[in-house]
Amino acid sequence: MEAYSVLSIRESRVNYDLMKKKNPSKYTEVSEAVFIKEHRADLRDVSGNTPKAKHAVGSYAEERLAELK
């Protein structure tokens, strides 16, 4: 919703496009894990890693991991 509220206004969209052209590295996609590792020191453990979420019991992910093992 936030992106839509910015990009739906012509002036905001033009400003966004200009900023993206000036600083393309700030607009690259990163995964949530990479973002947390780089910007959220409070969520890292003592070795600097972010904890991985456990799969819910009975979830598709848990079933698929069991199949792959």
PADRENDREN-567620 format. One record per residue (C-alpha): residue number from 1; residue in three letters; x, y, z. Coordinates in Angstrom, 2 decimals, padded with zeros to 5 digits. Example, Ala and Ser with C-alpha at 12.3 -4.5 7.8 and 13.67 -1.06 7.14 Angstrom:
2
<nunu num="1" residu="Ala" px="012.30" py="-004.50" pz="007.80"/>
<nunu num="2" residu="Ser" px="013.67" py="-001.06" pz="007.14"/>
end
This chain:
69
<nunu num="1" residu="Met" px="000.00" py="000.00" pz="000.00"/>
<nunu num="2" residu="Glu" px="002.88" py="002.35" pz="000.77"/>
<nunu num="3" residu="Ala" px="004.42" py="001.79" pz="-002.65"/>
<nunu num="4" residu="Tyr" px="001.07" py="002.40" pz="-004.34"/>
<nunu num="5" residu="Ser" px="000.52" py="005.63" pz="-002.39"/>
<nunu num="6" residu="Val" px="003.91" py="006.92" pz="-003.59"/>
<nunu num="7" residu="Leu" px="003.81" py="005.66" pz="-007.16"/>
<nunu num="8" residu="Ser" px="000.19" py="006.59" pz="-007.86"/>
<nunu num="9" residu="Ile" px="001.03" py="010.32" pz="-007.62"/>
<nunu num="10" residu="Arg" px="002.76" py="011.51" pz="-010.78"/>
<nunu num="11" residu="Glu" px="005.26" py="013.82" pz="-009.04"/>
<nunu num="12" residu="Ser" px="006.21" py="011.14" pz="-006.52"/>
<nunu num="13" residu="Arg" px="006.65" py="008.56" pz="-009.28"/>
<nunu num="14" residu="Val" px="008.94" py="010.93" pz="-011.25"/>
<nunu num="15" residu="Asn" px="010.97" py="011.60" pz="-008.12"/>
<nunu num="16" residu="Tyr" px="011.23" py="007.86" pz="-007.45"/>
<nunu num="17" residu="Asp" px="012.39" py="007.21" pz="-011.03"/>
<nunu num="18" residu="Leu" px="015.06" py="009.93" pz="-010.80"/>
<nunu num="19" residu="Met" px="016.34" py="008.63" pz="-007.47"/>
<nunu num="20" residu="Lys" px="016.46" py="005.10" pz="-008.87"/>
<nunu num="21" residu="Lys" px="018.52" py="006.27" pz="-011.87"/>
<nunu num="22" residu="Lys" px="020.95" py="008.17" pz="-009.62"/>
<nunu num="23" residu="Asn" px="021.40" py="005.36" pz="-007.07"/>
<nunu num="24" residu="Pro" px="020.50" py="002.01" pz="-008.66"/>
<nunu num="25" residu="Ser" px="022.36" py="000.05" pz="-005.98"/>
<nunu num="26" residu="Lys" px="019.89" py="001.24" pz="-003.34"/>
<nunu num="27" residu="Tyr" px="016.98" py="-000.26" pz="-005.28"/>
<nunu num="28" residu="Thr" px="018.19" py="-003.81" pz="-005.82"/>
<nunu num="29" residu="Glu" px="016.15" py="-006.66" pz="-004.38"/>
<nunu num="30" residu="Val" px="017.54" py="-008.53" pz="-001.40"/>
<nunu num="31" residu="Ser" px="016.12" py="-011.38" pz="000.60"/>
<nunu num="32" residu="Glu" px="014.79" py="-010.80" pz="004.08"/>
<nunu num="33" residu="Ala" px="017.65" py="-012.85" pz="005.56"/>
<nunu num="34" residu="Val" px="020.29" py="-010.73" pz="003.80"/>
<nunu num="35" residu="Phe" px="018.55" py="-007.50" pz="004.86"/>
<nunu num="36" residu="Ile" px="018.44" py="-008.63" pz="008.49"/>
<nunu num="37" residu="Lys" px="022.08" py="-009.70" pz="008.39"/>
<nunu num="38" residu="Glu" px="023.18" py="-006.33" pz="006.99"/>
<nunu num="39" residu="His" px="020.85" py="-003.92" pz="008.80"/>
<nunu num="40" residu="Arg" px="019.42" py="-005.55" pz="011.95"/>
<nunu num="41" residu="Ala" px="022.21" py="-006.27" pz="014.40"/>
<nunu num="42" residu="Asp" px="019.60" py="-006.75" pz="017.12"/>
<nunu num="43" residu="Leu" px="018.29" py="-009.89" pz="015.36"/>
<nunu num="44" residu="Arg" px="021.70" py="-011.59" pz="014.95"/>
<nunu num="45" residu="Asp" px="023.23" py="-014.12" pz="017.32"/>
<nunu num="46" residu="Val" px="026.77" py="-013.87" pz="018.74"/>
<nunu num="47" residu="Ser" px="028.31" py="-015.42" pz="015.63"/>
<nunu num="48" residu="Gly" px="026.57" py="-012.81" pz="013.41"/>
<nunu num="49" residu="Asn" px="024.03" py="-015.16" pz="011.88"/>
<nunu num="50" residu="Thr" px="020.29" py="-014.75" pz="011.81"/>
<nunu num="51" residu="Pro" px="018.21" py="-017.58" pz="013.25"/>
<nunu num="52" residu="Lys" px="016.27" py="-019.62" pz="010.72"/>
<nunu num="53" residu="Ala" px="012.55" py="-020.01" pz="011.25"/>
<nunu num="54" residu="Lys" px="011.31" py="-023.48" pz="012.09"/>
<nunu num="55" residu="His" px="008.76" py="-025.00" pz="009.76"/>
<nunu num="56" residu="Ala" px="005.29" py="-025.42" pz="011.21"/>
<nunu num="57" residu="Val" px="004.32" py="-028.97" pz="012.14"/>
<nunu num="58" residu="Gly" px="002.39" py="-030.54" pz="009.28"/>
<nunu num="59" residu="Ser" px="003.28" py="-027.78" pz="006.83"/>
<nunu num="60" residu="Tyr" px="004.12" py="-028.43" pz="003.20"/>
<nunu num="61" residu="Ala" px="007.71" py="-027.35" pz="003.84"/>
<nunu num="62" residu="Glu" px="008.12" py="-029.91" pz="006.60"/>
<nunu num="63" residu="Glu" px="006.63" py="-032.68" pz="004.44"/>
<nunu num="64" residu="Arg" px="008.82" py="-031.74" pz="001.48"/>
<nunu num="65" residu="Leu" px="011.99" py="-031.70" pz="003.58"/>
<nunu num="66" residu="Ala" px="011.10" py="-035.15" pz="004.93"/>
<nunu num="67" residu="Glu" px="010.66" py="-036.41" pz="001.33"/>
<nunu num="68" residu="Leu" px="014.01" py="-034.99" pz="000.29"/>
<nunu num="69" residu="Lys" px="015.82" py="-036.66" pz="003.20"/>
end
